[in-house]
Amino acid sequence: MKIGLTFDLRSWYLDRGYSMEETAEFDKEETVDALAAALSKMGHQTELIGNAFQLIEALAAGKRWDMVFNIAEGLYGDGRESVVPAILDQYRIPYVFSGPVIMGISLNKHLAKLVVESAGVPVSKGFLVNDINEISGRDLEFPLFVKPVSEGTGKGITDKSLVKNISELKTIIEWILKEFNQPALVEEYLPGREFTVGVIGHGDQAYAIGGMEVITADNLPYSVHVKENYHDYCKYLPLSDDIAEECKSVAVNAWKALDAVDGGRVDVKADRNGRICFIEANPLAGLNPVHSDLPILARMYNIDYQKLLEMIMSAALKRISG
């Protein structure tokens, strides 16, 4: 099978003047090389396409593929992860991972919470703020946690995200509105243990491959800085027996509610009563063979990188073939 590989290469953007902050979610050459090698090992003919701009150029030049393995994050806007899937839909080229609607909803953490809550999945109470005056009259139960509504990889999360009073709340909201030009999501803080769960498949065929507990030094928020320096700040543990089934159940139910496909991660956290709540879904999870959370947690369950990619591809092929 001829497989195209779409991705946002960090170095490509840095060479063109984009900042480290703008490219925080993008991939390194080692990730692209590892994916291409894994697909080739499965017997596929793999062609590197690149980002959305390069995909458009390739399509205009008449290139086509039997399937596209898409890990492109996109650059701007709250629909950035939807761009490549939407383009491929117009050319009727099947692809691995979720489509534009699921990508858009999942990137918007507020919309994702509304969807999964409607399916009975526990979430932390919260609301969106588009203007600082919108917090007036709100029934606020501190501490609260505040983050940009449509960022990934922990962008916009700092040690100031956890707020204990109205003054701190106003400060972080004003910073998010100005710095990220998007609404701030204000939530009741979940003080309990934090986990991420790997999910494979779609609909009733979806299942959890396992998960891991994320423990940060000094209880730091799981920010982009902490993630990129996880060796210094984080400790990862397999799901303990006392919490494993609840974590998996919440993750799979959220995944099914969002109608996500093929593979990804779901982040969950315990509230003040120990109940596991949905935080966010990652239908376009990082796939660096060494540093990304999904491959890390998979290894804890004796699923190496090659096997993980084979599981994802198998789920995609089964879905596409009907």
Sine and cosine of phi, psi and omega as CSV:
sin_phi,cos_phi,sin_psi,cos_psi,sin_omega,cos_omega
0.00,0.00,0.68,-0.73,0.03,-1.00
-1.00,0.04,0.91,-0.41,-0.07,-1.00
-0.93,-0.38,0.82,-0.58,0.15,-0.99
-1.00,-0.02,0.49,-0.87,-0.02,-1.00
-0.84,-0.55,0.92,-0.39,0.03,-1.00
-0.98,-0.20,0.66,-0.75,-0.09,-1.00
-0.30,-0.95,0.36,-0.93,0.13,-0.99
-0.96,-0.29,0.96,-0.27,-0.03,-1.00
-0.99,0.12,0.84,-0.54,-0.09,-1.00
-0.85,0.53,-0.68,0.73,-0.05,-1.00
-0.90,0.43,-0.54,0.84,0.00,-1.00
-0.87,0.49,-0.68,0.73,0.00,-1.00
-0.97,0.25,-0.63,0.77,0.02,-1.00
-0.88,0.47,-0.62,0.79,0.03,-1.00
-0.91,0.43,-0.33,0.95,-0.03,-1.00
-0.97,-0.26,0.26,0.96,0.15,-0.99
1.00,-0.06,0.07,1.00,0.06,-1.00
-0.97,0.26,0.44,-0.90,-0.10,-1.00
-1.00,0.07,0.22,-0.97,0.09,-1.00
-0.89,0.46,-0.59,0.80,0.01,-1.00
-0.90,0.43,-0.72,0.70,-0.03,-1.00
-0.90,0.44,-0.50,0.86,-0.10,-1.00
-0.97,-0.24,0.28,0.96,-0.10,-1.00
-0.87,0.50,-0.51,0.86,-0.05,-1.00
-1.00,0.05,-0.13,0.99,-0.16,-0.99
-0.99,0.11,0.24,-0.97,-0.16,-0.99
-0.99,-0.11,0.43,-0.90,0.11,-0.99
-1.00,-0.03,0.28,-0.96,0.00,-1.00
-0.83,0.55,-0.57,0.82,-0.06,-1.00
-0.90,0.43,-0.52,0.85,0.04,-1.00
-0.93,0.36,-0.72,0.69,0.01,-1.00
-0.88,0.47,-0.69,0.72,0.01,-1.00
-0.88,0.47,-0.66,0.75,-0.02,-1.00
-0.91,0.41,-0.66,0.75,0.02,-1.00
-0.90,0.43,-0.72,0.70,0.00,-1.00
-0.87,0.49,-0.66,0.75,0.00,-1.00
-0.91,0.41,-0.66,0.75,0.00,-1.00
-0.91,0.42,-0.67,0.75,0.02,-1.00
-0.92,0.40,-0.65,0.76,0.04,-1.00
-0.90,0.44,-0.62,0.78,0.02,-1.00
-0.90,0.44,-0.44,0.90,0.07,-1.00
-0.98,0.21,-0.13,0.99,0.01,-1.00
0.98,-0.18,0.13,0.99,-0.02,-1.00
-1.00,0.02,0.50,-0.87,0.13,-0.99
-1.00,0.02,0.93,-0.38,-0.15,-0.99
-0.97,-0.26,0.74,-0.68,0.04,-1.00
-0.84,-0.55,0.79,-0.62,0.04,-1.00
-0.98,0.21,0.83,-0.56,0.01,-1.00
-0.99,-0.17,-0.80,0.59,-0.03,-1.00
0.94,-0.35,-0.49,-0.87,-0.12,-0.99
-1.00,0.07,-0.10,-0.99,-0.07,-1.00
-0.87,0.49,-0.62,0.78,0.01,-1.00
-0.90,0.44,-0.69,0.72,-0.01,-1.00
-0.94,0.33,-0.54,0.84,0.08,-1.00
-0.89,0.45,-0.71,0.70,0.01,-1.00
-0.87,0.50,-0.69,0.73,0.03,-1.00
-0.89,0.46,-0.68,0.74,-0.01,-1.00
-0.91,0.42,-0.68,0.73,0.02,-1.00
-0.90,0.43,-0.65,0.76,0.01,-1.00
-0.90,0.43,-0.48,0.88,0.03,-1.00
-0.99,0.14,-0.01,1.00,0.07,-1.00
1.00,-0.09,0.10,1.00,-0.01,-1.00
-0.96,0.27,0.57,-0.82,0.04,-1.00
-0.59,-0.81,0.35,-0.94,-0.01,-1.00
-0.67,-0.75,0.40,-0.91,0.07,-1.00
-0.93,0.36,-0.53,0.85,0.00,-1.00
-0.35,-0.94,0.44,-0.90,0.08,-1.00
-0.88,-0.47,0.76,-0.66,0.13,-0.99
-1.00,-0.06,0.95,-0.30,-0.18,-0.98
-0.97,-0.25,0.88,-0.48,0.15,-0.99
-0.82,-0.57,0.33,0.94,-0.03,-1.00
-0.96,0.29,0.80,-0.60,-0.05,-1.00
-1.00,0.04,-0.41,0.91,-0.09,-1.00
0.99,0.14,0.21,-0.98,-0.16,-0.99
-0.93,-0.36,-0.78,0.62,-0.13,-0.99
-0.81,-0.59,0.47,-0.88,0.14,-0.99
1.00,0.10,0.28,-0.96,-0.04,-1.00
-0.99,0.16,0.00,1.00,0.11,-0.99
-0.94,-0.35,0.33,0.94,-0.13,-0.99
-0.90,0.43,-0.56,0.83,0.02,-1.00
-0.97,0.22,-0.16,0.99,-0.02,-1.00
-1.00,-0.02,-0.21,0.98,-0.15,-0.99
-0.88,0.47,-0.82,0.57,-0.06,-1.00
-0.89,0.45,-0.73,0.68,0.06,-1.00
-0.85,0.53,-0.63,0.78,-0.01,-1.00
-0.91,0.42,-0.66,0.75,0.05,-1.00
-0.89,0.46,-0.72,0.69,-0.03,-1.00
-0.90,0.43,-0.57,0.82,0.06,-1.00
-0.87,0.50,-0.64,0.77,-0.02,-1.00
-0.92,0.40,-0.47,0.88,0.04,-1.00
-1.00,-0.09,0.03,1.00,0.02,-1.00
0.83,0.56,0.66,0.75,0.07,-1.00
-0.98,-0.22,0.89,-0.46,-0.01,-1.00
-0.92,0.39,0.42,-0.91,-0.05,-1.00
-0.54,-0.84,0.35,-0.94,0.05,-1.00
-1.00,0.08,0.62,-0.79,0.01,-1.00
1.00,0.09,0.10,-0.99,-0.25,-0.97
-0.93,0.36,0.32,-0.95,-0.01,-1.00
-0.99,0.11,-0.03,-1.00,-0.14,-0.99
-0.89,0.45,-0.59,0.81,-0.02,-1.00
-0.93,0.38,-0.73,0.68,-0.01,-1.00
-0.90,0.43,-0.66,0.75,0.02,-1.00
-0.88,0.48,-0.69,0.73,-0.03,-1.00
-0.92,0.39,-0.70,0.71,0.00,-1.00
-0.91,0.42,-0.67,0.74,-0.05,-1.00
-0.93,0.38,-0.58,0.82,0.03,-1.00
-0.91,0.40,-0.56,0.83,0.04,-1.00
-1.00,0.08,0.98,-0.18,-0.14,-0.99
-0.89,0.46,-0.48,0.88,0.03,-1.00
-0.94,0.35,-0.74,0.67,0.01,-1.00
-0.90,0.45,-0.65,0.76,0.01,-1.00
-0.87,0.49,-0.67,0.74,0.01,-1.00
-0.90,0.43,-0.63,0.78,0.02,-1.00
-0.89,0.46,-0.66,0.75,-0.02,-1.00
-0.91,0.41,-0.77,0.64,-0.08,-1.00
-0.95,0.32,-0.54,0.84,0.04,-1.00
-0.90,0.44,-0.60,0.80,0.01,-1.00
-0.91,0.42,-0.35,0.94,0.04,-1.00
-1.00,-0.05,0.11,0.99,0.05,-1.00
1.00,0.01,0.19,0.98,0.01,-1.00
-1.00,0.10,0.76,-0.65,-0.01,-1.00
-0.90,0.44,0.66,-0.75,0.06,-1.00
-0.67,-0.74,0.27,-0.96,0.11,-0.99
-0.99,0.13,0.67,-0.74,0.03,-1.00
-0.89,0.45,0.60,-0.80,0.00,-1.00
-0.19,-0.98,0.05,-1.00,0.01,-1.00
-0.40,-0.92,0.32,-0.95,0.01,-1.00
-1.00,-0.05,0.54,-0.84,0.08,-1.00
-0.80,-0.60,0.91,-0.42,0.06,-1.00
-0.99,-0.14,-0.31,0.95,-0.02,-1.00
-0.54,-0.84,0.64,-0.77,-0.09,-1.00
-0.84,0.54,-0.46,0.89,-0.02,-1.00
-0.95,0.32,-0.23,0.97,-0.05,-1.00
-0.96,0.29,-0.17,0.99,0.03,-1.00
-0.99,0.10,-0.17,0.99,0.00,-1.00
-0.91,0.41,0.75,-0.66,0.04,-1.00
0.99,0.15,0.02,1.00,0.02,-1.00
-0.97,0.26,0.57,-0.82,0.08,-1.00
-1.00,0.07,1.00,-0.07,-0.13,-0.99
-0.98,-0.20,0.76,-0.65,0.07,-1.00
-0.90,-0.44,0.98,-0.17,-0.02,-1.00
-0.96,0.27,0.45,-0.89,0.03,1.00
-0.97,0.23,0.41,-0.91,0.02,-1.00
-0.87,-0.49,0.33,-0.94,0.06,-1.00
-0.82,-0.57,0.75,-0.66,-0.13,-0.99
-0.80,-0.60,0.71,-0.70,-0.01,-1.00
-0.46,-0.89,0.33,-0.94,0.12,-0.99
-0.88,0.47,0.56,-0.83,-0.11,-0.99
-0.97,0.25,-0.44,0.90,-0.12,-0.99
-0.75,-0.67,0.76,0.65,0.10,-1.00
-0.88,-0.48,0.33,-0.95,0.04,-1.00
-0.81,-0.59,0.05,-1.00,0.05,-1.00
0.85,0.53,0.44,0.90,0.04,-1.00
0.97,0.24,0.19,0.98,0.01,-1.00
-0.90,0.43,0.69,-0.72,0.01,-1.00
1.00,0.07,-0.05,1.00,0.04,-1.00
-0.99,-0.17,0.81,-0.58,-0.02,-1.00
-0.69,-0.73,-0.05,-1.00,0.05,-1.00
-0.94,0.35,-0.15,0.99,0.04,-1.00
-1.00,-0.09,0.01,1.00,-0.02,-1.00
-0.94,0.34,-0.50,0.87,0.05,-1.00
-1.00,0.04,0.91,-0.42,-0.12,-0.99
-0.89,-0.45,0.58,-0.81,-0.10,-0.99
-0.91,-0.41,-0.12,0.99,-0.01,-1.00
-0.41,-0.91,0.12,-0.99,-0.10,-1.00
-0.91,0.42,-0.56,0.83,0.00,-1.00
-0.90,0.44,-0.73,0.68,0.04,-1.00
-0.89,0.45,-0.59,0.81,0.01,-1.00
-0.89,0.46,-0.73,0.69,0.00,-1.00
-0.89,0.46,-0.64,0.77,-0.04,-1.00
-0.89,0.45,-0.74,0.67,-0.05,-1.00
-0.95,0.32,-0.59,0.81,0.03,-1.00
-0.90,0.44,-0.72,0.69,0.00,-1.00
-0.88,0.48,-0.62,0.79,0.02,-1.00
-0.91,0.42,-0.70,0.71,-0.01,-1.00
-0.90,0.43,-0.71,0.70,-0.01,-1.00
-0.86,0.50,-0.63,0.78,-0.02,-1.00
-0.99,0.17,-0.71,0.71,-0.12,-0.99
-0.96,0.28,-0.61,0.79,-0.12,-0.99
-0.93,-0.36,-0.12,0.99,0.05,-1.00
0.79,0.61,0.72,0.70,0.02,-1.00
-0.42,-0.91,0.28,-0.96,-0.01,-1.00
-0.89,0.45,0.41,-0.91,0.12,-0.99
-0.99,-0.14,0.66,-0.75,0.07,-1.00
-0.99,-0.16,0.87,-0.49,-0.01,-1.00
-0.96,-0.28,0.82,-0.58,-0.05,-1.00
-0.73,-0.68,0.48,-0.88,0.19,-0.98
-0.91,0.42,0.75,-0.66,-0.08,-1.00
-0.92,0.40,0.71,-0.70,0.10,-0.99
-0.99,-0.10,0.95,-0.32,-0.16,-0.99
-1.00,0.07,-0.09,1.00,-0.13,-0.99
-1.00,0.05,-0.24,-0.97,-0.05,-1.00
-0.92,0.40,0.52,-0.86,-0.05,-1.00
-0.90,-0.43,0.63,-0.78,-0.06,-1.00
-0.64,-0.77,0.39,-0.92,0.21,-0.98
-0.76,-0.66,0.66,-0.75,-0.13,-0.99
-0.85,-0.53,0.73,-0.68,0.06,-1.00
-1.00,0.05,0.73,-0.68,-0.02,-1.00
-0.81,-0.58,0.66,-0.75,0.05,-1.00
-0.84,-0.54,0.62,-0.79,0.12,-0.99
0.98,-0.19,-0.23,-0.97,-0.14,-0.99
-0.52,-0.85,0.65,-0.76,0.07,-1.00
0.86,0.50,-0.69,-0.72,-0.03,-1.00
-0.93,0.36,-0.23,0.97,0.03,-1.00
-1.00,0.03,-0.08,1.00,-0.04,-1.00
-0.95,0.31,0.62,-0.79,0.02,-1.00
-0.49,-0.87,0.41,-0.91,0.02,-1.00
-1.00,0.00,0.76,-0.65,0.05,-1.00
-1.00,0.06,-0.22,0.98,-0.05,-1.00
0.59,-0.81,-0.06,-1.00,0.00,-1.00
-0.33,-0.95,0.05,-1.00,0.04,-1.00
-0.59,-0.81,0.51,-0.86,0.10,-0.99
-1.00,0.08,0.69,-0.73,0.00,-1.00
-0.96,-0.28,0.91,-0.41,0.01,-1.00
-0.90,-0.44,0.88,-0.48,-0.03,-1.00
-0.97,-0.23,0.51,-0.86,0.03,-1.00
-0.88,0.48,0.72,-0.70,0.03,-1.00
0.84,0.54,0.41,0.91,0.01,-1.00
0.85,0.52,0.58,0.82,0.03,-1.00
-0.90,0.43,0.54,-0.84,0.12,-0.99
-0.89,0.46,0.51,-0.86,-0.05,-1.00
-0.99,0.17,0.95,0.32,-0.11,-0.99
-1.00,0.05,0.08,-1.00,0.02,-1.00
-0.88,0.47,-0.61,0.80,0.02,-1.00
-0.92,0.40,-0.68,0.74,0.00,-1.00
-0.92,0.40,-0.66,0.75,0.00,-1.00
-0.90,0.44,-0.68,0.73,-0.03,-1.00
-0.94,0.33,-0.36,0.93,0.01,-1.00
-0.86,-0.50,0.68,0.73,-0.13,-0.99
-0.88,0.47,-0.46,0.89,0.02,-1.00
-0.88,0.47,-0.51,0.86,-0.03,-1.00
-1.00,0.02,-0.48,0.88,-0.18,-0.98
-0.91,-0.42,-0.32,0.95,-0.19,-0.98
-0.87,-0.50,0.49,-0.87,0.18,-0.98
-0.80,-0.60,0.78,-0.62,-0.02,-1.00
-0.93,-0.36,0.75,-0.67,0.00,-1.00
-0.76,-0.64,0.60,-0.80,0.11,-0.99
-0.86,0.50,0.40,-0.92,0.03,-1.00
-0.84,0.54,0.77,-0.64,0.05,-1.00
-0.98,0.21,0.41,-0.91,-0.09,-1.00
-0.86,0.51,-0.52,0.85,-0.08,-1.00
-0.95,0.32,-0.30,0.95,-0.11,-0.99
-0.80,-0.61,-0.17,0.99,-0.16,-0.99
-0.84,0.54,-0.77,0.63,-0.09,-1.00
-0.91,0.40,-0.61,0.79,0.01,-1.00
-0.92,0.38,-0.68,0.74,0.04,-1.00
-0.87,0.50,-0.73,0.69,-0.01,-1.00
-0.90,0.44,-0.67,0.75,-0.03,-1.00
-0.89,0.45,-0.74,0.67,0.02,-1.00
-0.88,0.48,-0.69,0.72,-0.03,-1.00
-0.90,0.44,-0.75,0.66,-0.04,-1.00
-0.92,0.40,-0.65,0.76,0.01,-1.00
-0.91,0.42,-0.62,0.79,0.07,-1.00
-0.92,0.40,-0.68,0.73,0.02,-1.00
-0.86,0.52,-0.70,0.71,-0.01,-1.00
-0.93,0.37,-0.62,0.78,0.01,-1.00
-0.89,0.47,-0.61,0.79,0.01,-1.00
-0.98,0.18,-0.21,0.98,-0.04,-1.00
0.90,0.44,0.53,0.85,0.04,-1.00
-0.95,0.32,0.38,-0.93,-0.12,-0.99
-0.74,-0.68,0.36,-0.93,0.24,-0.97
0.95,0.30,-0.84,0.54,0.01,-1.00
0.04,-1.00,0.40,-0.92,0.02,-1.00
0.25,-0.97,-0.31,-0.95,-0.02,-1.00
-0.77,-0.64,0.43,-0.90,0.15,-0.99
-0.77,-0.64,0.79,-0.61,0.01,-1.00
-1.00,-0.08,0.71,-0.70,-0.01,-1.00
-0.69,-0.72,0.34,-0.94,-0.03,-1.00
-0.45,-0.89,0.49,-0.87,-0.02,-1.00
-1.00,0.09,0.66,-0.75,0.07,-1.00
-0.99,0.11,-0.16,-0.99,-0.10,-1.00
-0.92,0.39,-0.28,0.96,0.03,-1.00
-0.98,-0.19,0.11,0.99,0.02,-1.00
1.00,0.07,0.02,1.00,0.02,-1.00
-0.97,0.24,0.73,-0.68,-0.01,-1.00
-0.98,0.21,0.80,-0.60,-0.02,-1.00
-0.86,-0.50,0.53,-0.85,0.10,-1.00
-0.93,0.36,0.71,-0.71,0.13,-0.99
-0.97,-0.26,-0.86,0.51,0.00,-1.00
-0.30,-0.95,0.33,-0.94,0.06,-1.00
-0.94,-0.34,0.53,-0.85,0.01,-1.00
-0.82,-0.58,0.99,0.16,0.00,-1.00
-0.96,0.28,-0.11,0.99,0.08,-1.00
-0.81,-0.59,0.86,0.50,-0.09,-1.00
-0.93,0.37,0.51,-0.86,0.05,-1.00
-0.87,0.49,0.59,-0.81,-0.05,-1.00
-0.78,-0.62,0.51,0.86,0.17,-0.98
-0.91,0.42,0.76,-0.65,-0.12,-0.99
-0.91,0.42,-0.34,0.94,-0.07,-1.00
-0.95,-0.32,-0.72,0.70,-0.24,-0.97
-0.98,-0.20,-0.30,0.96,-0.07,-1.00
-0.98,0.19,0.55,-0.84,-0.09,-1.00
-0.87,0.49,-0.67,0.75,-0.06,-1.00
-0.89,0.45,-0.77,0.63,0.08,-1.00
-0.89,0.46,-0.56,0.83,0.02,-1.00
-0.89,0.46,-0.76,0.65,-0.04,-1.00
-0.94,0.35,-0.54,0.84,0.03,-1.00
-0.88,0.48,-0.65,0.76,0.00,-1.00
-0.88,0.48,-0.49,0.87,0.02,-1.00
-0.91,0.42,-0.32,0.95,-0.02,-1.00
-0.91,-0.42,0.47,0.88,0.06,-1.00
0.86,0.50,0.53,0.85,0.10,-1.00
-0.94,-0.34,0.97,-0.24,-0.02,-1.00
-0.97,0.22,0.08,-1.00,-0.11,-0.99
-0.86,0.51,-0.70,0.71,0.00,-1.00
-0.88,0.48,-0.71,0.71,0.00,-1.00
-0.90,0.44,-0.65,0.76,0.02,-1.00
-0.86,0.51,-0.73,0.69,0.00,-1.00
-0.91,0.41,-0.59,0.81,0.04,-1.00
-0.91,0.41,-0.62,0.79,0.05,-1.00
-0.90,0.43,-0.67,0.74,0.02,-1.00
-0.91,0.42,-0.73,0.68,0.00,-1.00
-0.89,0.45,-0.65,0.76,0.02,-1.00
-0.87,0.49,-0.68,0.73,0.02,-1.00
-0.90,0.43,-0.65,0.76,0.00,-1.00
-0.91,0.41,-0.73,0.68,-0.03,-1.00
-0.89,0.45,-0.64,0.77,0.03,-1.00
-0.90,0.44,-0.67,0.74,0.01,-1.00
-0.91,0.41,-0.71,0.71,-0.07,-1.00
-0.93,0.36,-0.59,0.81,-0.01,-1.00
-0.97,0.24,-0.20,0.98,0.03,-1.00
0.99,0.14,0.00,0.00,0.00,0.00
